[in-house]
Amino acid sequence: MPASSAVKSKTESYSPAWEQNKSCYHADQQVKLMNLQAEVDFLLQELQNLKTQRLAENTEIER
């Protein structure tokens, strides 16, 4: 193995402590974002269900 390959593979696997914390922090933030996105999707679906229900109730009243 050439010396440059050994140096390259050694530096690629090295990750400073601050960078490791950053990636953990980033993963934590992604989990929070995904949870918030799921909650928004759920609430939007609930809103759509309520609109549909009210529309159906108003249609019955008009008959």
Secondary structure, 3 states (H helix, E strand, C coil): CCHHHHHHHHHHHCCCHHHHHHHHHHHHHHHHHHHHHHHHHHHHHHHHHHHHHHHHHHHHHHC
